[in-house]
Amino acid sequence: MAPDNSWSDSLLRDVRPYTLTGGRTSSPHPLDLTTCLLARPTARSLTGLSPESESLLVYCTGTVLSVAEIAARLQQPVQIVKVLVGDLLDCDALEVATPVGFARETVDTELLEALLEGLQRL
């Protein structure tokens, strides 16, 4: 019996996302599922983007979305979205949006010390 060399639709769906990234599976940027992103106004002038990258920019225009939300909207694996986001960060089309109240310089050390003392008493 001759082996079946035909490609199934499910195999093609699994391979195609990695063609979007040229086979790359990671981004040099520290991104996680909750990293929030916002499109920069200059992103509209970019040309030569893949349809997925263009859609990503449209989703992030005027609103902040997390990597997980973008992956769900694009219906792509998170790792693929991280690579696409990394490429758009590199060309300054996206920016990482820090939610209000999460700035590192606003850490109240007295509150954290009081919390630690309370936990140690337990």
C-alpha positions in Angstrom: 0.0 0.0 0.0 1.4 3.4 -1.0 1.7 6.0 1.8 -0.7 8.9 1.7 1.3 12.0 1.0 -1.6 14.5 0.8 -1.8 17.4 3.3 -4.9 17.6 5.4 -6.6 20.8 6.2 -5.7 20.6 9.9 -2.0 20.2 9.1 -2.1 23.3 6.8 -3.8 25.3 9.6 -1.0 24.3 12.0 1.8 25.2 9.6 0.4 28.5 8.1 0.7 30.6 11.3 4.5 30.0 11.4 4.8 31.2 7.8 3.5 34.6 9.0 6.6 34.9 11.2 9.2 33.3 8.8 9.4 30.4 11.2 10.2 32.5 14.2 8.6 31.4 17.4 9.6 34.0 19.9 10.0 37.8 20.3 13.0 39.6 21.8 10.5 41.8 23.7 9.3 40.6 27.2 5.6 40.0 26.3 3.1 38.0 28.3 -0.6 37.4 27.9 -1.5 40.6 29.9 0.9 43.0 28.1 -1.3 45.9 26.9 -0.7 47.5 23.6 -1.8 50.6 21.7 -1.2 51.6 18.1 0.8 54.8 17.5 -0.7 57.4 15.2 2.3 56.9 12.9 1.3 53.3 12.3 -1.1 54.3 9.6 1.7 55.3 7.3 3.3 51.8 7.3 3.2 49.8 4.1 4.0 46.2 3.2 2.5 44.7 6.3 0.8 41.3 6.4 -3.0 41.3 6.6 -2.6 40.0 10.2 -0.3 42.8 11.2 -2.7 45.3 9.6 -5.6 43.8 11.5 -3.6 43.9 14.7 -3.0 47.6 14.2 -6.7 48.3 13.5 -7.7 46.5 16.7 -5.2 48.5 18.8 -6.1 51.9 17.2 -7.8 54.0 19.8 -8.1 51.3 22.4 -5.7 49.3 24.6 -5.7 45.5 24.1 -3.8 42.7 25.7 -1.7 40.2 23.8 -4.3 37.5 24.7 -7.2 39.7 23.4 -5.3 40.3 20.1 -4.6 36.6 19.7 -8.3 35.8 20.2 -9.4 38.4 17.7 -6.8 37.3 15.1 -7.5 33.7 15.8 -3.8 33.0 15.9 -1.6 31.2 18.5 -0.2 33.6 21.2 3.4 32.9 20.2 2.7 34.0 16.7 1.0 37.2 17.9 4.0 37.9 20.2 6.3 37.7 17.2 4.0 40.0 15.1 3.7 42.4 18.1 7.5 42.4 18.5 7.9 43.3 14.8 5.4 46.2 15.2 7.2 47.4 18.4 10.5 47.4 16.5 9.1 49.7 13.8 7.4 51.9 16.4 3.9 51.1 15.2 2.8 49.9 18.6 3.6 51.0 22.1 3.3 49.1 25.4 0.5 50.8 27.4 1.0 50.9 31.1 -2.4 50.9 32.8 -3.1 53.8 35.1 -2.1 53.0 38.7 0.6 50.5 37.7 3.5 52.9 37.2 6.5 51.5 39.1 7.4 54.8 40.7 4.1 55.0 42.6 4.8 52.0 44.8 3.9 52.8 48.4 6.7 51.1 50.4 5.0 51.8 53.7 1.9 50.0 52.6 3.9 47.1 51.4 5.9 46.9 54.7 2.6 47.0 56.7 1.2 44.2 54.5 4.3 42.1 55.0 4.2 42.6 58.8 0.5 41.6 58.8 1.2 38.5 56.8 4.1 37.5 59.1 1.8 37.8 62.1 -0.5 35.1 60.6 
